[in-house]
């Protein structure tokens, strides 16, 4: 049985295909390209699976940024929290954990107990606590996001709470002659400081990281101050789409 999961992100669409509960295909497509090149519209958005090199599927489940304003024909929609929780359960085998999903434009913190969501906190209003902030700061420093994520030692304080004003502050620090490695650590630490108040509300010893920032070494290092176990999902960026497949295989009628 083939199950298709699609996570409609604000910048990328993540696509996962499972057969007998095992991932057989995964791919990313830019959001603009997805709607322009792989979809048609006939009352509802119709995904052209042939163009995506996907054959006939038994079930199809969608979630993500576009779930509420994009009605995909033949897809069962589920909310993002459910998708990401199921994805984390599938990838880690855990049923009791705190989920931290840092996306490009939002942050989700979810407490999961016995496989059930018992509490959650969302930040969808400020880019300064999201992956886009790291990308913007990396561009200012003229380094890759991957390179920036390696640095965590001896950060200095960056005081701007706004992603836009942070760029000006960072340029000022560069002009002061502060080394790039120090500024990379400072950017990472400033993101951690913004996450900390959200995480403070959630007690537990296992923190599961998903989303594009899950493999950021610096963020992982800072979070070790707060949680005994830090677990990065194997496929953090595909977690929502994986959760769609897991839901379709195990909970959808």
C-alpha positions as CSV (number, residue, x, y, z in Angstrom):
1,X,0.0,0.0,0.0
2,X,1.4,3.4,-1.1
3,X,0.7,6.5,1.1
4,X,1.6,10.0,0.0
5,X,2.2,12.8,2.4
6,X,2.6,16.5,1.4
7,X,3.7,19.3,3.7
8,X,2.8,22.6,2.1
9,X,5.5,24.9,3.4
10,X,5.6,28.7,2.9
11,X,8.9,28.3,0.9
12,X,9.2,24.6,0.1
13,X,6.8,21.7,-0.4
14,X,8.0,18.5,1.2
15,X,6.8,15.2,-0.4
16,X,7.1,11.7,1.1
17,X,5.9,8.4,-0.2
18,X,5.6,5.4,2.1
19,X,5.1,1.8,1.2
20,X,4.1,-0.6,4.1
21,X,5.0,2.1,6.6
22,X,8.6,2.6,5.1
23,X,9.8,5.7,3.3
24,X,10.5,4.9,-0.3
25,X,10.6,8.4,-1.8
26,X,11.2,12.0,-0.5
27,X,11.7,15.2,-2.3
28,X,11.5,19.0,-1.9
29,X,10.0,21.4,-4.4
30,X,9.9,25.2,-4.1
31,X,6.4,26.3,-3.2
32,X,6.1,28.6,-6.3
33,X,7.3,25.8,-8.6
34,X,4.9,23.3,-6.9
35,X,1.8,25.3,-7.7
36,X,3.0,26.5,-11.0
37,X,4.5,23.3,-12.5
38,X,2.8,20.4,-10.7
39,X,-0.7,21.6,-10.1
40,X,-3.9,22.5,-12.0
41,X,-7.1,24.1,-10.7
42,X,-10.6,22.8,-11.2
43,X,-12.6,23.9,-8.2
44,X,-9.8,22.5,-6.0
45,X,-6.1,22.2,-6.6
46,X,-5.2,19.0,-8.4
47,X,-1.7,17.7,-7.9
48,X,-0.2,16.1,-11.0
49,X,1.4,13.0,-9.5
50,X,2.8,11.9,-12.9
51,X,4.9,15.1,-13.1
52,X,6.2,14.4,-9.6
53,X,7.1,10.8,-10.8
54,X,4.6,9.3,-8.4
55,X,2.2,6.6,-9.5
56,X,-1.1,5.7,-8.1
57,X,-1.4,5.9,-4.4
58,X,-3.8,4.3,-1.9
59,X,-4.0,7.3,0.4
60,X,-2.9,10.9,0.3
61,X,-2.7,13.3,3.3
62,X,-1.7,17.0,3.3
63,X,-0.7,19.5,5.9
64,X,1.3,22.7,6.3
65,X,1.3,26.4,5.7
66,X,-1.0,26.2,2.7
67,X,-3.4,23.6,4.3
68,X,-6.1,26.2,5.1
69,X,-6.0,28.1,1.9
70,X,-5.1,25.3,-0.5
71,X,-7.7,22.6,-0.9
72,X,-6.0,19.6,-2.6
73,X,-8.4,17.3,-4.4
74,X,-8.2,13.7,-3.2
75,X,-6.1,14.6,-0.2
76,X,-7.2,14.3,3.5
77,X,-6.0,17.5,5.3
78,X,-4.7,17.4,8.9
79,X,-3.3,20.2,11.0
80,X,0.4,20.9,11.4
81,X,0.6,20.0,15.0
82,X,-0.8,16.5,14.4
83,X,1.4,16.0,11.4
84,X,4.6,17.0,13.2
85,X,3.8,15.0,16.3
86,X,3.1,11.8,14.3
87,X,6.3,12.5,12.3
88,X,8.3,12.7,15.5
89,X,6.7,9.6,16.9
90,X,7.5,7.7,13.7
91,X,11.1,8.9,13.5
92,X,12.1,8.5,17.2
93,X,9.8,5.7,18.4
94,X,9.0,7.9,21.4
95,X,5.5,8.7,22.8
96,X,6.6,11.0,25.7
97,X,8.6,14.0,24.7
98,X,8.8,17.7,24.0
99,X,8.7,18.6,20.3
100,X,10.5,21.7,19.1
101,X,9.9,22.4,15.5
102,X,11.8,25.4,14.1
103,X,10.6,26.2,10.6
104,X,11.5,29.0,8.2
105,X,8.7,31.3,9.5
106,X,7.3,29.8,12.7
107,X,8.1,27.8,15.8
108,X,6.1,25.1,17.4
109,X,6.7,23.7,20.9
110,X,4.5,20.7,21.8
111,X,4.3,18.5,24.8
112,X,3.4,14.8,24.0
113,X,2.4,12.3,26.6
114,X,1.6,8.7,25.8
115,X,1.3,9.8,22.1
116,X,-1.2,12.5,22.8
117,X,-0.6,16.3,22.6
118,X,-1.3,17.8,26.0
119,X,0.1,21.3,25.6
120,X,1.5,23.5,22.9
121,X,2.9,27.0,22.1
122,X,3.2,28.6,18.7
123,X,5.2,31.6,17.5
124,X,4.0,32.7,14.0
125,X,4.4,36.5,14.4
126,X,8.1,37.1,14.7
127,X,10.8,36.0,12.2
128,X,13.5,36.6,14.8
129,X,12.9,33.2,16.4
130,X,12.7,31.2,13.2
131,X,15.0,29.7,10.6
132,X,14.6,32.8,8.3
133,X,16.5,34.8,10.9
134,X,19.5,32.5,10.7
135,X,19.5,32.7,6.9
136,X,19.3,36.5,6.9
137,X,22.2,36.8,9.4
138,X,24.3,34.2,7.5
139,X,23.8,36.4,4.4
140,X,25.0,39.5,6.3
141,X,28.1,37.6,7.5
142,X,28.6,36.1,4.0
143,X,28.8,32.5,5.4
144,X,26.6,29.5,4.8
145,X,24.0,28.6,7.3
146,X,25.8,25.3,7.8
147,X,29.0,27.0,8.6
148,X,27.3,29.4,11.0
149,X,25.6,26.6,12.8
150,X,29.0,25.2,14.0
151,X,29.9,28.1,16.2
152,X,28.7,28.4,19.8
153,X,31.7,29.5,21.9
154,X,32.0,33.0,23.5
155,X,28.9,34.7,22.1
156,X,28.4,38.4,22.6
157,X,25.0,39.9,23.3
158,X,22.9,41.0,20.3
159,X,20.1,43.1,21.8
160,X,17.8,43.7,18.9
161,X,14.5,41.8,19.2
162,X,13.5,42.5,15.6
163,X,14.9,40.4,12.7
164,X,15.1,43.5,10.5
165,X,16.9,45.7,13.1
166,X,19.2,42.7,14.0
167,X,20.8,43.0,10.5
168,X,21.9,46.6,11.2
169,X,23.2,45.7,14.7
170,X,25.2,42.8,13.2
171,X,26.7,45.2,10.6
172,X,27.7,47.5,13.4
173,X,29.5,44.6,15.2
174,X,31.3,43.7,12.0
175,X,32.5,47.4,11.8
176,X,33.8,47.1,15.3
177,X,36.1,44.3,14.2
178,X,34.5,41.4,16.0
179,X,35.6,38.1,14.5
180,X,33.1,36.3,12.2
181,X,33.2,33.1,14.3
182,X,32.2,35.1,17.4
183,X,29.3,36.8,15.5
184,X,28.1,33.4,14.2
185,X,28.0,32.1,17.8
186,X,26.2,35.3,18.8
187,X,23.5,34.9,16.2
188,X,22.9,31.3,17.3
189,X,22.8,32.3,20.9
190,X,20.4,35.1,20.2
191,X,18.0,32.6,18.6
192,X,18.4,30.3,21.6
193,X,17.5,33.2,24.0
194,X,14.3,33.8,22.0
195,X,13.3,30.1,22.2
196,X,14.1,29.8,25.9
197,X,10.9,31.5,27.2
198,X,8.8,29.2,25.1
199,X,10.6,26.1,26.2
200,X,10.5,27.2,29.9
201,X,6.8,26.3,30.0
202,X,7.4,22.7,29.1
203,X,9.0,20.3,31.5
204,X,10.5,17.0,30.4
205,X,13.8,15.3,29.9
206,X,13.5,14.4,26.2
207,X,13.5,17.2,23.5
208,X,12.9,16.2,19.9
209,X,14.1,18.7,17.3
210,X,12.5,18.9,13.9
211,X,12.5,21.5,11.1
212,X,15.3,23.1,9.2
213,X,17.3,24.2,12.3
214,X,17.3,20.7,14.0
215,X,20.9,20.0,12.8
216,X,22.2,23.3,14.1
217,X,25.1,22.2,16.4
218,X,25.1,25.5,18.3
219,X,21.4,25.4,19.1
220,X,21.8,21.7,20.2
221,X,24.6,22.7,22.5
222,X,22.7,25.5,24.1
223,X,19.6,23.3,24.6
224,X,21.6,20.7,26.5
225,X,21.6,23.2,29.4
226,X,17.8,22.6,29.7
227,X,17.2,19.0,28.6
228,X,18.9,15.7,29.5
229,X,18.3,14.2,26.1
230,X,18.4,16.1,22.8
231,X,17.2,14.0,19.8
232,X,17.3,15.4,16.3
233,X,14.9,13.6,13.9
234,X,16.8,11.8,11.1
235,X,14.8,13.7,8.4
236,X,13.9,16.9,10.3
237,X,12.8,18.9,7.2
238,X,10.5,16.1,6.0
239,X,8.9,15.5,9.5
240,X,5.5,17.0,8.6
241,X,5.2,15.0,5.4
242,X,6.3,11.9,7.2
243,X,3.7,12.5,9.8
244,X,1.0,12.8,7.1
245,X,2.0,9.3,5.8
246,X,2.1,7.9,9.3
247,X,-1.4,9.2,10.0
248,X,-2.6,7.9,6.7
249,X,-1.2,4.4,7.4
250,X,-2.4,4.1,11.0
251,X,-5.2,6.4,11.8
252,X,-7.1,7.4,8.6
253,X,-10.1,5.3,7.7
